């Protein structure tokens, strides 16, 4: 039996502040429809210059810690060469070098294989764009 490739694009409302959106349930729902109990890989990709994807614990403070760390490393001020958008917007264009815009995760028997307390999250520091796309692709 040949492998299959299935893909879907999600649109996330990100608003005007830095945010993290937990995508774990959306990934699992997609796999229920696409994987049909098969093993394979889930690729998660966001085609935005100011967003990234992380696998991190959420709900216990690590998500807030990540945003605080990014604020410390990438302050939204006037130091950035990229100056289009709101003041400090250039810092967001450096974000994908630290939090990549993609993640490839194992799928075992149709289920996303994450460790205890791990979640898949979209990290967005762009205050200028109200929406973000995320593409989920299953190869199995």
N, C-alpha and C positions, 0 to 999 in steps of 0.2 A: 504494500500500500504506500503510495507516494505521500510525502509530507504535505501539509496544508499551510497556507499563509492567510491570516484573517486580520483585518485592521479596522479601527474605528477612531474617530476624532471626537474628543470631549471639548466643550467650551466651558471654561471656568470664569465666573465673575470675580475679579480680583480687587476692584475698588480703587481707592486713592491712597492706600497705605500699604506698607510692607506686610506681606501675608505668607502663611503656610497653609496649604490645603491638603488634607489627608485624602489620598487617592486609593487607599487600600481596598475599600469596599467597591469602588468603581472597577478596579482591576479584577477583583474576584468575580464580580457580576459579569464582566466581559469574558473571563475565562470559562464561566459556566456555559455561556453560549458558544464560545469558539473552540475550546479545547476538547470537550466531550470525553473527559477522562484520560486524555492522552498526556504523555510527557512531551516537554518541549521548552521553549524559551518565550518569555514575555519581554518585549522591548517597549519601554516607555520613553517618549521623546516630546520635548516642547520646542517649537520652532520660534523662540523669542530670544532676542539678544540680551534680555534683562531677567531671565528666569532660569532656574535649574531644578534638578530632581535629586532628592536625597532619600536614603533609607535610614531612618532614625526612630528612636523611641518618641512617642508623643503622649501628652497628657500628664507627664510627671515633671515637666519643666524643661526637658531637653529641647523641645521645640522653641520655647522662649529663649533658652540659652543660645541656640544657634542664631536666631535673629539678633540677639544682643552682640554676639561675637562678630557677625557680619557688619553690624553698625560700627563696631570698633575698628575692624579691618578696612571697611569701605565706607567711611563717613560721607554723608550726602552734603558736601560742601563745595567750594569753588576750586579745589586743587586739581580737578580732572581736565584733561585735554579735550575730551568729548563734551561739548557744552550745549548740544541741542536739547530741547525739552526744558523741564523745570530746573531751577538751581539744584546742583548736586546730582542730576540725572546720570552724568557720566559714570558715577560709581556703580550703577546697576549694570553697565556694559562690561565691567570687570567680573561681576558675579559668576558667569558661566565658567570662568577659568578656575574658580574655587568650588563651585557646586555645579557639576556638569549638567548639560541639558538633556542627558539620556541616562537610562539605567537598563541593564539587561539582567533579568531574574529567572531562576529556574522554576519550571512548572512540573510538578510530579503528580501523576494521576489526575490531571485537570485542576490541581490546586496550586496556588501561589506558595512557593516554599520560602517563607520568611522565618527568622529566628524569633524567639520569645521577645515580645514587646516591640518588634520592629514594624514600622509602617513605611509606606511609600508616600512621599509628600512632594508637592510642587512648592518651590520657594520662589517668591516673586517680590522684588524690591522696587518695581516700577510704579511710581505714583502717577504716571501720565497715561497709562493704558488701563481701561476698565475691564478688559477681558484677556484671557490667555487660552490658547489651544494646547491640548495634550493629545498626542497620538498613541494609542495602544495597539501593539501588533503582536500576534501570536504565531509562532512558527513551531509546528509539531508534526 
